[in-house]
């Protein structure tokens, strides 16, 4: 993994999620879109972007895996 730092901060504009995805996939932050706008479609947009790279992500609400 390569180090990637978030470069935008604050509610609704911070790109910490994009930075985390870039870190895990070893991509420059500039190659990862900002998924949080509009907020209600961010997970679908993230999944679509991952699929173009041959990846997928799963979401497990805490109650499903902590009990």
N, CA, C and O atoms as a GROMACS GRO file, in nm:
protein
  268
    1UNK      N    1   0.083  -0.118   0.000
    1UNK     CA    2   0.000   0.000   0.000
    1UNK      C    3   0.088   0.124   0.000
    1UNK      O    4   0.196   0.127   0.059
    2UNK      N    5   0.039   0.226  -0.067
    2UNK     CA    6   0.111   0.353  -0.070
    2UNK      C    7   0.039   0.454   0.019
    2UNK      O    8  -0.084   0.454   0.025
    3UNK      N    9   0.112   0.538   0.088
    3UNK     CA   10   0.048   0.638   0.173
    3UNK      C   11  -0.035   0.736   0.088
    3UNK      O   12   0.011   0.782  -0.016
    4UNK      N   13  -0.153   0.766   0.134
    4UNK     CA   14  -0.240   0.865   0.070
    4UNK      C   15  -0.300   0.950   0.181
    4UNK      O   16  -0.354   0.898   0.278
    5UNK      N   17  -0.291   1.080   0.165
    5UNK     CA   18  -0.347   1.171   0.264
    5UNK      C   19  -0.469   1.242   0.209
    5UNK      O   20  -0.472   1.285   0.094
    6UNK      N   21  -0.568   1.253   0.293
    6UNK     CA   22  -0.686   1.332   0.262
    6UNK      C   23  -0.640   1.476   0.238
    6UNK      O   24  -0.553   1.526   0.309
    7UNK      N   25  -0.698   1.544   0.137
    7UNK     CA   26  -0.658   1.681   0.112
    7UNK      C   27  -0.773   1.782   0.115
    7UNK      O   28  -0.753   1.901   0.091
    8UNK      N   29  -0.893   1.733   0.145
    8UNK     CA   30  -1.009   1.822   0.165
    8UNK      C   31  -1.074   1.780   0.296
    8UNK      O   32  -1.089   1.661   0.324
    9UNK      N   33  -1.113   1.878   0.376
    9UNK     CA   34  -1.164   1.849   0.509
    9UNK      C   35  -1.297   1.920   0.534
    9UNK      O   36  -1.324   2.026   0.477
   10UNK      N   37  -1.379   1.859   0.617
   10UNK     CA   38  -1.503   1.921   0.657
   10UNK      C   39  -1.625   1.840   0.616
   10UNK      O   40  -1.618   1.758   0.524
   11UNK      N   41  -1.736   1.864   0.684
   11UNK     CA   42  -1.860   1.794   0.652
   11UNK      C   43  -1.903   1.822   0.507
   11UNK      O   44  -1.901   1.936   0.460
   12UNK      N   45  -1.940   1.717   0.439
   12UNK     CA   46  -1.991   1.721   0.301
   12UNK      C   47  -1.887   1.755   0.196
   12UNK      O   48  -1.917   1.746   0.077
   13UNK      N   49  -1.766   1.793   0.233
   13UNK     CA   50  -1.662   1.823   0.135
   13UNK      C   51  -1.534   1.742   0.158
   13UNK      O   52  -1.449   1.734   0.069
   14UNK      N   53  -1.520   1.683   0.277
   14UNK     CA   54  -1.400   1.606   0.308
   14UNK      C   55  -1.390   1.480   0.222
   14UNK      O   56  -1.491   1.416   0.193
   15UNK      N   57  -1.269   1.446   0.183
   15UNK     CA   58  -1.251   1.330   0.097
   15UNK      C   59  -1.177   1.214   0.166
   15UNK      O   60  -1.094   1.147   0.105
   16UNK      N   61  -1.207   1.192   0.294
   16UNK     CA   62  -1.142   1.083   0.367
   16UNK      C   63  -1.178   0.946   0.309
   16UNK      O   64  -1.094   0.857   0.307
   17UNK      N   65  -1.302   0.929   0.262
   17UNK     CA   66  -1.341   0.800   0.206
   17UNK      C   67  -1.265   0.774   0.076
   17UNK      O   68  -1.216   0.663   0.054
   18UNK      N   69  -1.254   0.874  -0.009
   18UNK     CA   70  -1.178   0.860  -0.133
   18UNK      C   71  -1.031   0.831  -0.103
   18UNK      O   72  -0.968   0.750  -0.172
   19UNK      N   73  -0.976   0.897  -0.002
   19UNK     CA   74  -0.837   0.873   0.036
   19UNK      C   75  -0.817   0.730   0.085
   19UNK      O   76  -0.716   0.667   0.054
   20UNK      N   77  -0.913   0.678   0.160
   20UNK     CA   78  -0.903   0.539   0.208
   20UNK      C   79  -0.908   0.441   0.091
   20UNK      O   80  -0.831   0.345   0.087
   21UNK      N   81  -0.997   0.466  -0.005
   21UNK     CA   82  -1.006   0.379  -0.123
   21UNK      C   83  -0.876   0.386  -0.203
   21UNK      O   84  -0.826   0.283  -0.250
   22UNK      N   85  -0.821   0.505  -0.219
   22UNK     CA   86  -0.695   0.520  -0.292
   22UNK      C   87  -0.582   0.445  -0.222
   22UNK      O   88  -0.501   0.380  -0.288
   23UNK      N   89  -0.578   0.454  -0.091
   23UNK     CA   90  -0.476   0.384  -0.012
   23UNK      C   91  -0.484   0.233  -0.033
   23UNK      O   92  -0.384   0.168  -0.060
   24UNK      N   93  -0.603   0.179  -0.020
   24UNK     CA   94  -0.621   0.034  -0.030
   24UNK      C   95  -0.590  -0.016  -0.171
   24UNK      O   96  -0.530  -0.122  -0.187
   25UNK      N   97  -0.630   0.061  -0.272
   25UNK     CA   98  -0.611   0.019  -0.411
   25UNK      C   99  -0.479   0.068  -0.471
   25UNK      O  100  -0.451   0.045  -0.588
   26UNK      N  101  -0.398   0.136  -0.390
   26UNK     CA  102  -0.267   0.187  -0.432
   26UNK      C  103  -0.280   0.277  -0.555
   26UNK      O  104  -0.210   0.260  -0.655
   27UNK      N  105  -0.370   0.374  -0.544
   27UNK     CA  106  -0.392   0.471  -0.651
   27UNK      C  107  -0.362   0.610  -0.598
   27UNK      O  108  -0.374   0.635  -0.478
   28UNK      N  109  -0.324   0.702  -0.687
   28UNK     CA  110  -0.316   0.842  -0.643
   28UNK      C  111  -0.456   0.893  -0.610
   28UNK      O  112  -0.554   0.852  -0.674
   29UNK      N  113  -0.466   0.979  -0.514
   29UNK     CA  114  -0.596   1.033  -0.475
   29UNK      C  115  -0.667   1.098  -0.593
   29UNK      O  116  -0.790   1.091  -0.602
   30UNK      N  117  -0.594   1.159  -0.682
   30UNK     CA  118  -0.654   1.224  -0.800
   30UNK      C  119  -0.726   1.125  -0.891
   30UNK      O  120  -0.811   1.166  -0.971
   31UNK      N  121  -0.695   0.996  -0.881
   31UNK     CA  122  -0.759   0.895  -0.965
   31UNK      C  123  -0.887   0.838  -0.904
   31UNK      O  124  -0.954   0.755  -0.966
   32UNK      N  125  -0.921   0.882  -0.784
   32UNK     CA  126  -1.038   0.830  -0.714
   32UNK      C  127  -1.142   0.941  -0.704
   32UNK      O  128  -1.113   1.049  -0.653
   33UNK      N  129  -1.265   0.916  -0.753
   33UNK     CA  130  -1.367   1.021  -0.747
   33UNK      C  131  -1.412   1.053  -0.605
   33UNK      O  132  -1.387   0.978  -0.511
   34UNK      N  133  -1.478   1.166  -0.593
   34UNK     CA  134  -1.543   1.205  -0.468
   34UNK      C  135  -1.683   1.143  -0.472
   34UNK      O  136  -1.767   1.185  -0.550
   35UNK      N  137  -1.706   1.044  -0.387
   35UNK     CA  138  -1.830   0.967  -0.392
   35UNK      C  139  -1.944   1.026  -0.310
   35UNK      O  140  -2.059   0.987  -0.328
   36UNK      N  141  -1.916   1.120  -0.222
   36UNK     CA  142  -2.015   1.164  -0.125
   36UNK      C  143  -2.112   1.270  -0.174
   36UNK      O  144  -2.191   1.322  -0.095
   37UNK      N  145  -2.110   1.303  -0.301
   37UNK     CA  146  -2.202   1.404  -0.352
   37UNK      C  147  -2.272   1.349  -0.475
   37UNK      O  148  -2.203   1.325  -0.574
   38UNK      N  149  -2.398   1.328  -0.477
   38UNK     CA  150  -2.492   1.348  -0.367
   38UNK      C  151  -2.484   1.232  -0.268
   38UNK      O  152  -2.463   1.117  -0.307
   39UNK      N  153  -2.501   1.261  -0.143
   39UNK     CA  154  -2.481   1.163  -0.036
   39UNK      C  155  -2.567   1.038  -0.051
   39UNK      O  156  -2.520   0.929  -0.020
   40UNK      N  157  -2.690   1.052  -0.096
   40UNK     CA  158  -2.780   0.937  -0.097
   40UNK      C  159  -2.742   0.830  -0.198
   40UNK      O  160  -2.793   0.718  -0.191
   41UNK      N  161  -2.654   0.861  -0.292
   41UNK     CA  162  -2.616   0.761  -0.392
   41UNK      C  163  -2.470   0.720  -0.382
   41UNK      O  164  -2.418   0.655  -0.472
   42UNK      N  165  -2.402   0.757  -0.273
   42UNK     CA  166  -2.258   0.734  -0.268
   42UNK      C  167  -2.222   0.586  -0.275
   42UNK      O  168  -2.124   0.552  -0.341
   43UNK      N  169  -2.296   0.498  -0.210
   43UNK     CA  170  -2.258   0.357  -0.209
   43UNK      C  171  -2.272   0.296  -0.348
   43UNK      O  172  -2.185   0.221  -0.392
   44UNK      N  173  -2.379   0.327  -0.418
   44UNK     CA  174  -2.399   0.276  -0.554
   44UNK      C  175  -2.291   0.331  -0.648
   44UNK      O  176  -2.238   0.257  -0.732
   45UNK      N  177  -2.258   0.458  -0.634
   45UNK     CA  178  -2.153   0.517  -0.717
   45UNK      C  179  -2.017   0.452  -0.688
   45UNK      O  180  -1.939   0.429  -0.780
   46UNK      N  181  -1.989   0.424  -0.561
   46UNK     CA  182  -1.864   0.355  -0.524
   46UNK      C  183  -1.860   0.215  -0.583
   46UNK      O  184  -1.758   0.174  -0.638
   47UNK      N  185  -1.971   0.142  -0.572
   47UNK     CA  186  -1.977   0.007  -0.627
   47UNK      C  187  -1.957   0.008  -0.779
   47UNK      O  188  -1.884  -0.075  -0.833
   48UNK      N  189  -2.021   0.102  -0.847
   48UNK     CA  190  -2.005   0.112  -0.992
   48UNK      C  191  -1.860   0.140  -1.030
   48UNK      O  192  -1.807   0.081  -1.125
   49UNK      N  193  -1.797   0.229  -0.958
   49UNK     CA  194  -1.657   0.263  -0.985
   49UNK      C  195  -1.566   0.142  -0.960
   49UNK      O  196  -1.476   0.114  -1.039
   50UNK      N  197  -1.590   0.070  -0.849
   50UNK     CA  198  -1.511  -0.050  -0.820
   50UNK      C  199  -1.529  -0.155  -0.928
   50UNK      O  200  -1.432  -0.220  -0.969
   51UNK      N  201  -1.650  -0.173  -0.975
   51UNK     CA  202  -1.679  -0.276  -1.076
   51UNK      C  203  -1.599  -0.252  -1.203
   51UNK      O  204  -1.558  -0.348  -1.269
   52UNK      N  205  -1.577  -0.127  -1.240
   52UNK     CA  206  -1.499  -0.100  -1.361
   52UNK      C  207  -1.354  -0.142  -1.344
   52UNK      O  208  -1.280  -0.151  -1.442
   53UNK      N  209  -1.312  -0.167  -1.222
   53UNK     CA  210  -1.176  -0.211  -1.193
   53UNK      C  211  -1.169  -0.357  -1.151
   53UNK      O  212  -1.064  -0.406  -1.111
   54UNK      N  213  -1.283  -0.426  -1.160
   54UNK     CA  214  -1.285  -0.567  -1.126
   54UNK      C  215  -1.298  -0.596  -0.978
   54UNK      O  216  -1.265  -0.706  -0.934
   55UNK      N  217  -1.346  -0.499  -0.899
   55UNK     CA  218  -1.360  -0.516  -0.756
   55UNK      C  219  -1.505  -0.494  -0.713
   55UNK      O  220  -1.587  -0.443  -0.790
   56UNK      N  221  -1.535  -0.534  -0.592
   56UNK     CA  222  -1.665  -0.508  -0.529
   56UNK      C  223  -1.642  -0.492  -0.380
   56UNK      O  224  -1.542  -0.540  -0.326
   57UNK      N  225  -1.734  -0.426  -0.315
   57UNK     CA  226  -1.727  -0.409  -0.170
   57UNK      C  227  -1.858  -0.455  -0.108
   57UNK      O  228  -1.963  -0.446  -0.171
   58UNK      N  229  -1.850  -0.504   0.012
   58UNK     CA  230  -1.970  -0.544   0.086
   58UNK      C  231  -1.991  -0.449   0.202
   58UNK      O  232  -1.896  -0.392   0.256
   59UNK      N  233  -2.114  -0.433   0.239
   59UNK     CA  234  -2.150  -0.348   0.352
   59UNK      C  235  -2.219  -0.434   0.456
   59UNK      O  236  -2.317  -0.502   0.426
   60UNK      N  237  -2.168  -0.432   0.578
   60UNK     CA  238  -2.225  -0.511   0.686
   60UNK      C  239  -2.263  -0.417   0.801
   60UNK      O  240  -2.176  -0.372   0.875
   61UNK      N  241  -2.390  -0.387   0.816
   61UNK     CA  242  -2.431  -0.305   0.932
   61UNK      C  243  -2.384  -0.370   1.062
   61UNK      O  244  -2.382  -0.493   1.073
   62UNK      N  245  -2.346  -0.291   1.157
   62UNK     CA  246  -2.284  -0.342   1.280
   62UNK      C  247  -2.366  -0.450   1.349
   62UNK      O  248  -2.309  -0.541   1.408
   63UNK      N  249  -2.497  -0.442   1.344
   63UNK     CA  250  -2.580  -0.542   1.412
   63UNK      C  251  -2.567  -0.680   1.349
   63UNK      O  252  -2.589  -0.781   1.416
   64UNK      N  253  -2.532  -0.686   1.221
   64UNK     CA  254  -2.520  -0.816   1.154
   64UNK      C  255  -2.392  -0.889   1.187
   64UNK      O  256  -2.392  -1.012   1.192
   65UNK      N  257  -2.283  -0.819   1.211
   65UNK     CA  258  -2.159  -0.889   1.234
   65UNK      C  259  -2.107  -0.880   1.376
   65UNK      O  260  -2.010  -0.947   1.411
   66UNK      N  261  -2.169  -0.799   1.459
   66UNK     CA  262  -2.124  -0.786   1.598
   66UNK      C  263  -2.200  -0.874   1.695
   66UNK      O  264  -2.159  -0.888   1.810
   67UNK      N  265  -2.308  -0.934   1.653
   67UNK     CA  266  -2.387  -1.010   1.748
   67UNK      C  267  -2.346  -1.156   1.753
   67UNK      O  268  -2.404  -1.234   1.829
   0.00000   0.00000   0.00000
